[in-house]
Amino acid sequence: MMAGIDNVFDVGSRALSAQMVRMNTVASNLANAGTVSSTPEGAFRPLRPVFETVFADRTDAASLSTTEVADIVSLDRDPERAFMPDHPEADENGFVWKSPVNVEEEMVEMMEASRQYQNTLEAMSTLRALMSRTLSMGS
């Protein structure tokens, strides 16, 4: 767990980091889509981050909170058995076990993570511009 949340930029920074981890797990899943193994246990399983809400160490009503990645877990999906007798990983019966990565699902996950990242970045940019304008009002 990271240090305390001090300001709204900490909130945004941690939210961006969480979405980056999400995008990295999607990239790993897509890179391993279609990979095969000689055993079901050896087949790649898709990964997903587990998010948690982290609150600032303050008790007032204006307490800040953000999202962080608590863990990265493998999804409990059975690999697909495929008959590929010429594949070097094939067992004695000619079968391999394919990774159960759903490419369409991963693309949706990537788009959602990208949108969340963009939204957070836009909010931080807007906040920075508003703070800058507020400071220049006194000049």
C-alpha positions in Angstrom: 0.0 0.0 0.0 1.2 3.5 -0.9 1.8 6.4 1.5 -1.1 8.7 2.5 -3.2 10.7 0.0 -2.3 14.3 0.4 -4.1 16.1 -2.4 -6.3 15.6 -5.4 -3.3 15.1 -7.6 -2.4 12.1 -5.6 -5.9 10.7 -6.3 -5.5 11.3 -10.0 -2.0 9.8 -10.1 -3.0 6.6 -8.3 -6.1 6.3 -10.6 -3.9 6.6 -13.6 -1.5 4.0 -12.2 -4.3 1.6 -11.6 -5.6 1.9 -15.2 -2.1 1.4 -16.5 -1.8 -1.9 -14.6 -5.2 -2.8 -16.1 -3.9 -2.0 -19.6 -0.8 -4.0 -18.9 -2.7 -7.1 -17.9 -4.8 -6.8 -21.1 -1.6 -6.6 -23.1 -0.3 -9.7 -21.4 -3.6 -11.5 -22.1 -3.6 -10.5 -25.7 0.0 -11.5 -26.1 -0.8 -15.0 -24.8 -4.0 -15.5 -26.7 -3.8 -18.6 -28.7 -0.8 -20.0 -26.9 -0.8 -23.7 -26.2 0.6 -26.1 -23.6 1.0 -29.8 -23.4 -1.0 -29.9 -20.1 -4.1 -28.0 -18.9 -2.2 -26.8 -15.8 0.5 -25.2 -18.1 -1.9 -23.3 -20.2 -1.9 -19.5 -19.7 -4.9 -18.1 -17.8 -6.2 -14.5 -18.4 -5.2 -12.0 -15.8 -7.3 -9.3 -14.1 -6.4 -6.7 -11.5 -8.4 -6.5 -8.3 -9.1 -2.9 -7.3 -9.6 -1.5 -3.9 -10.7 1.9 -2.6 -8.1 3.7 -0.5 -9.1 6.5 1.8 -7.0 9.4 3.0 -6.0 9.2 6.7 -8.5 11.9 7.6 -11.8 11.7 9.3 -13.4 14.9 8.0 -16.3 14.8 5.5 -14.0 16.0 2.7 -11.7 13.0 3.0 -10.1 12.0 -0.3 -10.2 8.5 -1.7 -8.8 6.8 -4.8 -8.5 3.4 -6.4 -5.4 1.2 -6.3 -4.6 -2.3 -7.5 -4.7 -4.7 -4.5 -3.8 -7.8 -6.5 -3.6 -9.4 -9.9 -5.3 -12.7 -10.2 -5.7 -15.4 -12.9 -9.2 -16.0 -14.0 -10.5 -19.5 -13.2 -11.2 -20.6 -16.8 -10.7 -24.0 -18.3 -8.2 -24.1 -21.2 -9.6 -25.5 -24.5 -8.5 -28.9 -25.7 -7.6 -29.0 -29.4 -6.4 -31.8 -31.6 -3.1 -30.7 -33.2 -1.0 -33.9 -33.7 1.8 -32.1 -35.6 2.3 -29.4 -32.9 5.5 -29.9 -30.8 3.6 -29.4 -27.6 1.0 -32.1 -28.4 0.6 -35.0 -26.0 0.8 -38.7 -26.9 -2.8 -38.5 -28.2 -2.2 -35.4 -30.4 -3.9 -32.8 -28.1 -2.8 -29.4 -26.9 -4.4 -27.1 -24.4 -5.2 -23.6 -25.7 -5.2 -20.5 -23.5 -8.8 -19.5 -22.7 -8.3 -15.8 -23.5 -11.3 -14.2 -25.2 -9.8 -11.6 -27.6 -13.1 -9.6 -27.9 -13.5 -9.4 -24.1 -9.9 -8.2 -23.8 -10.5 -5.5 -26.5 -13.5 -4.2 -24.5 -11.4 -4.3 -21.3 -8.7 -2.3 -23.1 -11.1 0.3 -24.4 -12.7 0.7 -21.0 -9.3 1.1 -19.3 -8.2 3.6 -21.9 -11.3 5.7 -21.5 -10.9 5.7 -17.7 -7.3 6.7 -18.1 -8.3 9.5 -20.5 -11.1 10.7 -18.3 -8.8 10.9 -15.2 -6.1 12.7 -17.2 -8.7 15.2 -18.5 -10.0 15.9 -15.0 -6.5 16.5 -13.7 -5.7 18.8 -16.6 -9.0 20.8 -16.0 -8.2 21.1 -12.3 -4.7 22.3 -13.1 -6.1 24.9 -15.5 -8.7 26.1 -12.9 -6.0 26.4 -10.2 -3.8 28.4 -12.6 -6.6 30.8 -13.4 -7.5 31.2 -9.8 -3.9 32.1 -8.9 -3.7 34.6 -11.8 -6.9 36.4 -10.7 -5.0 37.9 -7.8 -2.3 39.4 -10.1 
